[in-house]
Amino acid sequence: MKYIIVDPEICHGKPVFKGTRIMVWEALDMLKAGESVESIIRSFPSLNKEMIEEALEYAVKVLKAEENVRFT
């Protein structure tokens, strides 16, 4: 990943965008809520389109690694 890091010293080890304290889940949650990429960038000017696209790729990668995710 070019834009996403996981560092136990930053935001308790949650995935963040490199050089920021913006957690990846925040951008994904905004997308889920129907926000446009442009709107997310306005809210977080240090992000760009490629970073948000990588957040989606990251989510897919994480979910593919989970073989038996169950929701109750």
VMD Tcl script that builds the backbone (N, CA, C; Angstrom):
set m [mol new atoms 216]
animate dup $m
set s [atomselect $m all]
$s set {name element resname resid chain x y z} {
  {N N MET 1 A 0.848 -1.171 0.000}
  {CA C MET 1 A 0.000 0.000 0.000}
  {C C MET 1 A 0.899 1.242 0.000}
  {N N LYS 2 A 0.538 2.149 -0.839}
  {CA C LYS 2 A 1.314 3.376 -0.989}
  {C C LYS 2 A 0.882 4.460 0.004}
  {N N TYR 3 A -0.407 4.522 0.306}
  {CA C TYR 3 A -0.949 5.623 1.100}
  {C C TYR 3 A -1.445 5.237 2.484}
  {N N ILE 4 A -1.538 3.952 2.771}
  {CA C ILE 4 A -2.111 3.501 4.035}
  {C C ILE 4 A -1.036 2.829 4.871}
  {N N ILE 5 A -0.993 3.204 6.145}
  {CA C ILE 5 A -0.040 2.571 7.059}
  {C C ILE 5 A -0.772 2.112 8.315}
  {N N VAL 6 A -0.172 1.142 8.975}
  {CA C VAL 6 A -0.640 0.683 10.284}
  {C C VAL 6 A 0.576 0.743 11.194}
  {N N ASP 7 A 0.500 1.620 12.180}
  {CA C ASP 7 A 1.612 1.831 13.097}
  {C C ASP 7 A 1.034 1.885 14.512}
  {N N PRO 8 A 1.495 1.018 15.387}
  {CA C PRO 8 A 0.930 1.005 16.746}
  {C C PRO 8 A 1.091 2.337 17.485}
  {N N GLU 9 A 1.987 3.189 17.026}
  {CA C GLU 9 A 2.212 4.492 17.657}
  {C C GLU 9 A 1.250 5.576 17.137}
  {N N ILE 10 A 0.488 5.253 16.100}
  {CA C ILE 10 A -0.425 6.240 15.503}
  {C C ILE 10 A -1.849 5.707 15.584}
  {N N CYS 11 A -2.725 6.450 16.220}
  {CA C CYS 11 A -4.155 6.108 16.330}
  {C C CYS 11 A -4.376 4.666 16.796}
  {N N HIS 12 A -3.580 4.247 17.788}
  {CA C HIS 12 A -3.736 2.919 18.397}
  {C C HIS 12 A -3.603 1.786 17.392}
  {N N GLY 13 A -2.833 2.000 16.319}
  {CA C GLY 13 A -2.598 0.941 15.342}
  {C C GLY 13 A -3.693 0.767 14.310}
  {N N LYS 14 A -4.644 1.671 14.294}
  {CA C LYS 14 A -5.692 1.612 13.261}
  {C C LYS 14 A -5.095 2.066 11.933}
  {N N PRO 15 A -5.565 1.530 10.815}
  {CA C PRO 15 A -5.056 1.981 9.512}
  {C C PRO 15 A -5.370 3.464 9.299}
  {N N VAL 16 A -4.333 4.220 8.921}
  {CA C VAL 16 A -4.476 5.645 8.641}
  {C C VAL 16 A -3.832 5.957 7.302}
  {N N PHE 17 A -4.180 7.113 6.775}
  {CA C PHE 17 A -3.527 7.587 5.564}
  {C C PHE 17 A -2.167 8.150 5.958}
  {N N LYS 18 A -1.142 7.734 5.257}
  {CA C LYS 18 A 0.226 8.123 5.558}
  {C C LYS 18 A 0.353 9.642 5.686}
  {N N GLY 19 A 1.041 10.075 6.724}
  {CA C GLY 19 A 1.268 11.491 6.952}
  {C C GLY 19 A 0.106 12.218 7.603}
  {N N THR 20 A -0.935 11.463 7.994}
  {CA C THR 20 A -2.112 12.061 8.623}
  {C C THR 20 A -2.511 11.228 9.837}
  {N N ARG 21 A -3.510 11.705 10.528}
  {CA C ARG 21 A -4.155 10.907 11.576}
  {C C ARG 21 A -5.598 10.602 11.142}
  {N N ILE 22 A -5.824 10.655 9.847}
  {CA C ILE 22 A -7.150 10.344 9.299}
  {C C ILE 22 A -7.238 8.833 9.144}
  {N N MET 23 A -8.168 8.247 9.865}
  {CA C MET 23 A -8.316 6.800 9.808}
  {C C MET 23 A -9.073 6.387 8.541}
  {N N VAL 24 A -8.634 5.281 7.986}
  {CA C VAL 24 A -9.213 4.786 6.735}
  {C C VAL 24 A -10.713 4.575 6.886}
  {N N TRP 25 A -11.152 4.092 8.040}
  {CA C TRP 25 A -12.577 3.832 8.221}
  {C C TRP 25 A -13.399 5.105 8.057}
  {N N GLU 26 A -12.806 6.257 8.378}
  {CA C GLU 26 A -13.561 7.507 8.254}
  {C C GLU 26 A -13.941 7.777 6.795}
  {N N ALA 27 A -12.992 7.609 5.900}
  {CA C ALA 27 A -13.288 7.820 4.473}
  {C C ALA 27 A -14.272 6.770 3.971}
  {N N LEU 28 A -14.079 5.525 4.388}
  {CA C LEU 28 A -14.996 4.462 3.955}
  {C C LEU 28 A -16.405 4.699 4.484}
  {N N ASP 29 A -16.510 5.148 5.713}
  {CA C ASP 29 A -17.823 5.424 6.294}
  {C C ASP 29 A -18.519 6.554 5.539}
  {N N MET 30 A -17.753 7.549 5.137}
  {CA C MET 30 A -18.339 8.656 4.370}
  {C C MET 30 A -18.825 8.167 3.007}
  {N N LEU 31 A -18.051 7.289 2.366}
  {CA C LEU 31 A -18.494 6.714 1.088}
  {C C LEU 31 A -19.777 5.922 1.284}
  {N N LYS 32 A -19.820 5.133 2.356}
  {CA C LYS 32 A -21.013 4.335 2.653}
  {C C LYS 32 A -22.238 5.225 2.843}
  {N N ALA 33 A -22.019 6.390 3.430}
  {CA C ALA 33 A -23.115 7.326 3.680}
  {C C ALA 33 A -23.536 8.089 2.428}
  {N N GLY 34 A -22.861 7.829 1.316}
  {CA C GLY 34 A -23.254 8.467 0.059}
  {C C GLY 34 A -22.462 9.707 -0.298}
  {N N GLU 35 A -21.440 10.021 0.499}
  {CA C GLU 35 A -20.601 11.174 0.187}
  {C C GLU 35 A -19.790 10.885 -1.080}
  {N N SER 36 A -19.564 11.907 -1.860}
  {CA C SER 36 A -18.735 11.759 -3.057}
  {C C SER 36 A -17.263 11.849 -2.661}
  {N N VAL 37 A -16.410 11.377 -3.548}
  {CA C VAL 37 A -14.975 11.491 -3.319}
  {C C VAL 37 A -14.594 12.953 -3.161}
  {N N GLU 38 A -15.174 13.807 -3.973}
  {CA C GLU 38 A -14.885 15.240 -3.914}
  {C C GLU 38 A -15.280 15.826 -2.560}
  {N N SER 39 A -16.404 15.382 -2.030}
  {CA C SER 39 A -16.861 15.849 -0.725}
  {C C SER 39 A -15.902 15.408 0.381}
  {N N ILE 40 A -15.409 14.186 0.291}
  {CA C ILE 40 A -14.462 13.682 1.280}
  {C C ILE 40 A -13.178 14.498 1.224}
  {N N ILE 41 A -12.730 14.803 0.028}
  {CA C ILE 41 A -11.510 15.600 -0.131}
  {C C ILE 41 A -11.722 17.013 0.422}
  {N N ARG 42 A -12.902 17.553 0.269}
  {CA C ARG 42 A -13.182 18.868 0.862}
  {C C ARG 42 A -13.135 18.787 2.393}
  {N N SER 43 A -13.625 17.690 2.939}
  {CA C SER 43 A -13.598 17.513 4.393}
  {C C SER 43 A -12.190 17.237 4.912}
  {N N PHE 44 A -11.404 16.543 4.109}
  {CA C PHE 44 A -10.033 16.174 4.474}
  {C C PHE 44 A -9.096 16.585 3.339}
  {N N PRO 45 A -8.718 17.843 3.258}
  {CA C PRO 45 A -7.918 18.341 2.129}
  {C C PRO 45 A -6.567 17.647 1.941}
  {N N SER 46 A -6.075 16.954 2.950}
  {CA C SER 46 A -4.800 16.257 2.774}
  {C C SER 46 A -4.955 14.934 2.025}
  {N N LEU 47 A -6.197 14.531 1.756}
  {CA C LEU 47 A -6.441 13.318 0.969}
  {C C LEU 47 A -6.603 13.675 -0.503}
  {N N ASN 48 A -6.434 12.655 -1.347}
  {CA C ASN 48 A -6.702 12.820 -2.774}
  {C C ASN 48 A -7.461 11.591 -3.272}
  {N N LYS 49 A -7.861 11.644 -4.515}
  {CA C LYS 49 A -8.688 10.576 -5.087}
  {C C LYS 49 A -7.984 9.224 -5.000}
  {N N GLU 50 A -6.702 9.185 -5.288}
  {CA C GLU 50 A -5.967 7.925 -5.261}
  {C C GLU 50 A -5.939 7.323 -3.856}
  {N N MET 51 A -5.875 8.169 -2.847}
  {CA C MET 51 A -5.866 7.684 -1.466}
  {C C MET 51 A -7.202 7.045 -1.111}
  {N N ILE 52 A -8.271 7.649 -1.553}
  {CA C ILE 52 A -9.596 7.108 -1.261}
  {C C ILE 52 A -9.813 5.806 -2.027}
  {N N GLU 53 A -9.328 5.749 -3.264}
  {CA C GLU 53 A -9.416 4.501 -4.022}
  {C C GLU 53 A -8.621 3.398 -3.330}
  {N N GLU 54 A -7.462 3.756 -2.785}
  {CA C GLU 54 A -6.666 2.764 -2.070}
  {C C GLU 54 A -7.381 2.284 -0.807}
  {N N ALA 55 A -8.151 3.163 -0.175}
  {CA C ALA 55 A -8.930 2.751 0.996}
  {C C ALA 55 A -9.913 1.651 0.613}
  {N N LEU 56 A -10.537 1.783 -0.534}
  {CA C LEU 56 A -11.456 0.740 -1.003}
  {C C LEU 56 A -10.693 -0.554 -1.296}
  {N N GLU 57 A -9.544 -0.434 -1.941}
  {CA C GLU 57 A -8.719 -1.610 -2.215}
  {C C GLU 57 A -8.295 -2.284 -0.909}
  {N N TYR 58 A -7.943 -1.478 0.078}
  {CA C TYR 58 A -7.534 -2.005 1.379}
  {C C TYR 58 A -8.680 -2.791 2.022}
  {N N ALA 59 A -9.880 -2.231 1.969}
  {CA C ALA 59 A -11.039 -2.908 2.556}
  {C C ALA 59 A -11.277 -4.258 1.878}
  {N N VAL 60 A -11.173 -4.297 0.562}
  {CA C VAL 60 A -11.355 -5.554 -0.164}
  {C C VAL 60 A -10.274 -6.551 0.242}
  {N N LYS 61 A -9.037 -6.089 0.329}
  {CA C LYS 61 A -7.927 -6.963 0.701}
  {C C LYS 61 A -8.136 -7.550 2.094}
  {N N VAL 62 A -8.552 -6.733 3.034}
  {CA C VAL 62 A -8.778 -7.199 4.401}
  {C C VAL 62 A -9.913 -8.223 4.432}
  {N N LEU 63 A -10.984 -7.928 3.722}
  {CA C LEU 63 A -12.119 -8.851 3.734}
  {C C LEU 63 A -11.805 -10.162 3.027}
  {N N LYS 64 A -11.012 -10.108 1.981}
  {CA C LYS 64 A -10.611 -11.346 1.307}
  {C C LYS 64 A -9.775 -12.218 2.238}
  {N N ALA 65 A -9.013 -11.594 3.110}
  {CA C ALA 65 A -8.171 -12.346 4.044}
  {C C ALA 65 A -8.986 -13.020 5.139}
  {N N GLU 66 A -10.182 -12.513 5.402}
  {CA C GLU 66 A -11.065 -13.091 6.408}
  {C C GLU 66 A -11.874 -14.202 5.764}
  {N N GLU 67 A -11.629 -15.423 6.190}
  {CA C GLU 67 A -12.331 -16.550 5.580}
  {C C GLU 67 A -13.704 -16.784 6.150}
  {N N ASN 68 A -13.854 -16.622 7.444}
  {CA C ASN 68 A -15.130 -16.951 8.088}
  {C C ASN 68 A -15.640 -15.793 8.926}
  {N N VAL 69 A -15.946 -14.712 8.292}
  {CA C VAL 69 A -16.509 -13.580 9.013}
  {C C VAL 69 A -17.993 -13.846 9.209}
  {N N ARG 70 A -18.447 -13.761 10.454}
  {CA C ARG 70 A -19.870 -13.997 10.744}
  {C C ARG 70 A -20.440 -12.795 11.447}
  {N N PHE 71 A -21.643 -12.443 11.066}
  {CA C PHE 71 A -22.335 -11.317 11.678}
  {C C PHE 71 A -23.481 -11.889 12.508}
  {N N THR 72 A -23.609 -11.377 13.699}
  {CA C THR 72 A -24.708 -11.860 14.552}
  {C C THR 72 A -25.696 -10.749 14.794}
}
mol reanalyze $m
mol bondsrecalc $m
mol representation Tube
mol addrep $m
